[in-house]
Amino acid sequence: MGVIDQQRENLTHTLSLGDEILSKAHQEAVPIMRRWLAVLRQRMDDVDHWATNFEKNIQVCLLIDLVAIFLPIQIPFSMESFC
C-alpha cells in the first residue's frame, strides 16, 4: 500500500469523524465545519490529480528514453524541458 493510499484511508476516517461531529455541532459551527471538510476533500483531490499527472510524465520520459536507446535518432525538440 502506497503513501497516498494510506493518506486516503486517513482522510476517509477523518471525514467520517467530521461528519459525526457535524451531526452534533452547534448550528453556527456547521458552515465552518462543512467548509473545512470540503477543504480536506479538495486537497486530496489535488494530490490525486498531481500524482496522476506525475506518473504519466514519468512514463512518457521512460518511453522516450527507451526509444532513444533502441532507435538512436535525433529528436527534433529538446526533451529537457519536458522530462
N, C-alpha and C positions, 0 to 999 in steps of 0.2 A: 504494500500500500504506500502510495507516494505522499509527500508532504501536503500537496493540495487536497488529496482525498481525506487526509486526517483533518485538515482545516475545515473542509466541507462538513464533516461529521460534527466538529466542534460548533460550527455555525448552526447546524440543524438543532443541536442541543440548546444552544444559546437562544435561538429563535423560539423554541418551544417554552423555555423558561420565561422569555419575554412575553409570550402570549399568555402564559399563566399569570404573570404579574399584571399584565394589561387588563385581564378579566377582573382583578381585584383593586385596580388603581382608582384613585380619585378622578372624577370626570375632568378636572382641569389638567391632570397629568397625562391623560390619554393621548392628546395630539403630540405631545413631546415624545412619549414612548413609541408611538407609531412612527414618528419621524426617524428616531434612532434605529428602530428595527429595519426601516426602509434603507437607511444608510448602510447598515451591515449587509443587507441583501445586495445592494448596488456595488459595494466594494468587492464582494465575492464574484459577482458577475464580471467586474472589471478585471479581476485576477484571472478568471477563466478565459476571457477574451484575449488577454495579453499572452497567457500560456499557449493558447491555441495558435496564435499568430507566430509566436516564437518557435514553436515546434515546426510549423510549416516552413519558416525561413531556414531553419536548420536542415530540414530535409532537402530543400532546394539547393542549398550550398553544398551538401554532401553529394547530391546528384551531379551538380556541376563539377565537383572535384573528381568524381568517378568518370565522367565523360572526358575530362581533361587528361586523366591517366590513360584511358584506353583509346581515345581518339585525340592524339595531340594536334589540335587545330588552334588557330588563333581565334579568340573570342573578340568580336568587333567592338565590345564596350568593356569598360572597367567593372569588374565584379567586386572590387574592394569596397565600393560604396554600398553594395548590396549585401555582401556577406561579412 
